[in-house]
Structure formats: C-alpha cells, structure tokens
Amino acid sequence: MSAKFALGLVGCGRLAETGYVPALAATPGIRLVAVADPEPARRTHLAALAATAGVGPPSGEPLLTFPDAARLLAGAAVDGVVLATPAASHPDDAERAAAARVATLVEKPPAVDAAHAARLLAIEPAPWVGFNRRFDPDAAAVGAAVPADGDVELRLEIGYRRQGWGAHDVRDDALLDLGPHLIDWARWITGSEVVDVACTQLTFERATLDLTLGRGRGRARLRAATDRPHTELVELRNGSGDLLARHRLGGLLAAARGRLRRSRPTTLVTTLAGQLAAFADGRDDHAPTLATAADGHAAMAVVDAARTSAAAGGRRTPITSAGAH
C-alpha cells in the first residue's frame, strides 16, 4: 500500500476495543478515520482509545463519529469499512457499503442464517467475511499437515467465558457465536465442503457437532462453549487415528501466564491484524486467506442444518446449500 488505507469501523463494542484498536496499532498501512455506533458514550470511548493507540487520522484531523453505518458512509471518505455489529444488521449495511463502492469486511457471524447470508453473497462487489482464525499461523500449520489423500479426523474446539468478555449487545447462542468459526476452520483446513451434520448438543452455552466432510476427507468433531475458560484446539489425525498435528491455545495455565505478560499481543489481536492487512491489500482479490461471502454462506448453511438436526434429536442432516472456496 503506497498510501494508507482509510478505514471506517461500524460497531464500538468489545471486539472493537480489545481487538480492532490494538490490531490497527500493529498494522501501519491502515488508519482509522471514522467510527459508528448508536451509543454516543461508546463512540467517544473508542475515539479516545484510538487516539491513545495512535491509530487515528493524521495529527490535527479529528476521528469522525457517526450513529450508524449509513451516516458514516455518507459523511466520511473511507476505502473500506468493518461491520463489527450484531449479525442481523450485516446485510443492510453491506448493501449500503457496496452501493457506495466501499470495500466491506463483515465480522462473524456473517448473518443470522443462510438465507440472510445469501443476501451477502448476492452483493456486488461482495463483502469479505471476518473468519480471523485463518490468520493464526499455528492453525495454518495444521492445515499444511493434511495428507493429499485419505480420510482425516479433525477435532476443533473454541471456548470462552461469555461473562468475562462482556459484550454490550450481542446475545447469540453458542452455535451462532462460535459455530461459524469452527465450521469455517473445518472447510478451510481440509479444503472440502461439509456433506452433513449431526448436532448432538445444543444449548445457549454449548454446541457439539459431528460433520461429514466431502471428497472422502472423513469427519470433523466440533465443540463450542461460552461458559468455560478460553481454549482453542485444532487436532488432526489420519484415518487410523495417528496424530498428525495439533495446535492448542488457552486453558487455566495459559490464563495465569497471560496475566503476567499483558504487554504481549493476544492471538485475537495478531489474527485481526493479519486479517486487516489482507483486507486492505485484497481489494483486487489478492488475499486467498481472507474468507469470502461464499465461505460465510457455506458456514451458515451448516449452522442451519445443525439446528434442524438438534430439533430431530441429533439426526444426521444433509447440507442443502454451500458456498465455494
């Protein structure tokens, strides 16, 4: 990037505070020029955080603040916007950004269901989707260990304490909150689509899925939890059960160490920084790691099928639609 990419951030919640502002500080090619949120106090707070982090406009220029995406797009000159807002608002705001010819990154979950994700897929130019865990190099290393042929067994887990995160507005259940990330991991790591899903546990705090992967790639077992200490697991085995690669984050010991090393950037920050850099550089489709609207639609099709499976007592349910890689 010869000139800095001018970014607008819609949604001034916890992800913006603890993720995007420090990620922008680690991404020198991007400057935050405008933010939007319906709550004035949140807008003001995020503007102050951005000023302290040195990620805002050049010296002497104010960070513009707006109550919503529509007014940000009308009132600020931006190269791209990040929609870090509740999923229900994503299709409308992404359509507004496309009409303004502004590149868009939609945070996960991309939509509330596959039907709304299809609206994102129909937008021209289509938005990108914020599956930031693709930018974890250790998770990518697990993907590199997938054999060219034969069945594999994937075990994928993400857990965190919802109360500790302290989201302002979002009250998604575990399946909608974490399921899209896990499903995208399975598709991205194996390079295959999901054929069917059995959802054997579905509560507000927990979701457990068993996916059948296409092209004879085997299975992926997914666990999402919003009532446990932070943990992430990517484990790959071959069809015989031999361990090929494993990546683990979090746990009680890691949390204790983290409190002693607060100056270190978190995995959230480093992966968001990588995603932001790809977003700014990917305006001409040069960012193969960045998730597309088709990836978001594919993930939400699996989420929908998982709900159908859970309602039928965990019966294996085929995926009726999927996106392309």
Secondary structure, 3 states (H helix, E strand, C coil): CCCCEEEEEECCCHHHHHHHHHHHHCCCCEEEEEEECCCHHHHHHHHHHHHHHCCCCCCCCCCEEECCHHHHHHHCCCCEEEECCCHHHHHHHHHHHHHCCCEEEEECCCCCCHHHHHHHHHCCCCCEEECHHHHCHHHHHHHHCCCCCCCEEEEEEEEEEHHHHCCCCCCCCHHHHHHHHHHHHHHHHHCCCEEEEEEEEECCCEEEEEEEECCCCEEEEEEEECEEEEEEEEEEEECCCCEEEEEEEECHHHHHHHHHCCCCCCHHHHHHHHHHHHHHHCCCCCCCCCEEHHHHHHHHHHHHHHHHHHHCCCCCEECCCCCCC
